[in-house]
């Protein structure tokens, strides 16, 4: 067995998941509260630490110290499994996200798989079990309704999510996320084809189906992560708190954090596929290929750029949440099946048509 | 990495046994998901990343979700506490025993399984399994793909007709 490979992978996993994503999850809760306060002209949590920056620590302490109540009418085994099952898939998916080019000659991705986006969808599709189980195991009406809603919502939007990235994969010609980002670094981001091969009539024409893909993809991510305007599974006005009504203390916190982890991974995937991942615009500091040497400080800049983009995307998530009202359930299903599904299929044909045009490169 | 094979093979088998032994339909469905995950890990160990990922995406992530959805929605409980008659038990033993005999006979005569595979050479070794499978599907097996697509279309139309019947 290759011990060096194992050691490096362990360092990457600890560095990315435990030292970056988990703190980001905690601080996106803080950002949500602060931004929502700013949008609603309130102050928000600003007491603990400078500008309330220690608030996540205080919240965590509170969740751990609260009484962990297990209601008598629940199905115990599944009731205990459910919170873990919502959190784990979200954290697993970040294994294939390229969060930088190279540092010390190592690729900045935990697992350099040739089926990147498929892996993300596969693992993300498992996260529905946590919610379904929570709804079923709680053995009471509101959580059950929340679980049922969540299942049908996630199955429906998985289809448009998968179809929306088919046009991208047709252009990139690869399912390796590292190579996808490399292509974008040299030939223009999917949504900003202003340099390299993207700067041509064909590249400009292809930006149209790419934009349609981006809209469908982003909306589907909102639905998949149960975020407003699609948070029907936990909508307070109808279902108390939906699938986690019967949960308290740290188990509730796991659901809460699982949602934010899914949001961060969704942002990471959107950034990787549509906004050039770790690359700077106009090919600045772009390495020549996925195997080329990258100077140390370039590697650092790339990691910084990736997380800056992800944070910007998370702020966009939060901004949408506090701007749009909630959809009705039939509207949500109609949007998924009647509009996005068809538009995504037509988009595939449109992209193929543009790619066949005899316009040279 | 042999110990990983044994871990995941055990996972797949334990899941399979769980499907049969659990009397609660939801537990059975979950045991089946565990079994699928073990199988997917085995595929990935064979470097078949696409097959392994699709196993999770399609079976564990979509089909089993629908199964669970239906089980929970109908709240099936009749399986719990059902007793088996003499004839059904005898039939099950005969069928399972026959299957076991066939598997044993095949394994005994399967000499290719004892040798290690030779690694791929040339262009086949350099392409990823995704593009290799895609190329085969769209050239050599193009006709079967079209036929299967047609079959699925017919099935979809049939489902729509059947589920809409009472509306007319």
Interface residues (C-beta under 8 A of the other chain):
Chain A: X1 X78 X113 X114 X115 X118 X119 X121 X122 X123 X125 X126 X128 X129 X132 X135 X136 X144 X147 X148 X151 X152 X154 X155 X158 X174 X175 X176
Chain B: X1 X26 X33 X49 X50 X53 X54 X56 X57 X60 X61 X62 X65 X66 X68 X69 X72 X73 X128 X129 X130
